[in-house]
Amino acid sequence: MQRLYADLLRLRRADPVLAQQDRFLLDAWAATPDLLVVAWRHPRTPRLLLANFGAATQLHRSALRTSLPPGAGRVLLDTAARDYGGRGARSTVTATALSLPAHTALLLAWD
């Protein structure tokens, strides 16, 4: 857990979009009863946080209700990783769909 906390702090300092902490670029909503989506709407380099509080889930990218650049995005952080105490069942991100293991958070970037 300490490594997760340290990595989150490092991301907040090092990532140019997260470091801005501009609430006017931030939007959050529940995509499903168990899936929270937080979007940083930076014009050129958006970020997307998906926090799954329920069972493993799959959804089409259109269900995210946000405009993202083409492509799957780059994973900045995945709490399903064993490094963070997860079971190692990684999230899957494609240009059209997302799959998240149960009780995980995934932070994506489009650069």
N, C-alpha and C positions, 0 to 999 in steps of 0.2 A: 504494500500500500504506500510505503514511503517513496518508492520509485515512481509510482503513478503521480503522486503529489508533486514531486520534483520535476517530472516531465511536463506536467500541466503548467507549472510556474515558468519553466523554460520556454514553452510555447507562447505563453502570454507576453513574455519579454521579447522573444526573437521573431515571432511571426508578425509581419507588418500590418496585417488586417486585424488580428486579435489585439495587438499592442495599441491600436487607436482607441479602443474602448468608447466608440461613438454610439450611443444608444439610438440615434436616428438611423443608423445603418442596420439595426438589429430587429429581427422579427421572430416570433415564436408561436407555435400552435401545436395542437394534438392532431397528428395524422390518423391515429387510431386511439382507442381508449388506453392502450399501453405504450404508444410511441410518441415521444415528444420530439419535435423538429425545431431547431434554432438555426436561423439563417443570418449570416452577415452579408448584407447586400452591397458589397464593394463592387463598383462598376466593372473592373477588369479582373479581379481576383477574389471571387466569392468563397466563403467558407460555409460548411454545413455540418451541424452536430445532430446526430440521431441518437436519442437515448431510449433504449428499449427496456421498459420496466416489467415486461411480461414474458411469455413463452417465445421461442424462436419465431421469427416472422420474415415474410418475403413480401415485397411490394414493388409495383411498377413505379418507375420514376415519375410518371404523371401524377401519382397520388401525393407527391410531395408539395404540390400547389405552389411551386416556386420556379422561377426561370433560372436555369443553370446553363453554363456553356456546354458544348458537346463533349462527349467523352465520359469516362468513369470517374474522373477526379483522382487525386492522390491522397492516400491515407496518411494523415498526420498522427493519429492515435487510435488504437483499437483496444478497448479494455478486455476483450476476449483473449488477448495474448497471455501466454503463461507468465511473461515478465511482470504482469500486473495482477497475478493471482487468478487469471481466467483459465478455462479448460483447454485453451488452444484451438477451439473451433472458430477459426477466423471468419470475420464478416466477408461477404462476397459483394463486390460492386462492379457492375458493368455499365455500359452506356445507356441501358434501358431498365435495369432492375437492381434491387438491393436485397440482400439477405443478411439478417442479423441474428446471432445466437441469442438465447434468453439472457436477460439481465446484463446487457452490455451497452456501451456507448461507443460511437464511431465519429471521428472528426475528419472531414474531408476538405481538400483544397483544390481549386482550379486555378492554375497559374499560367 
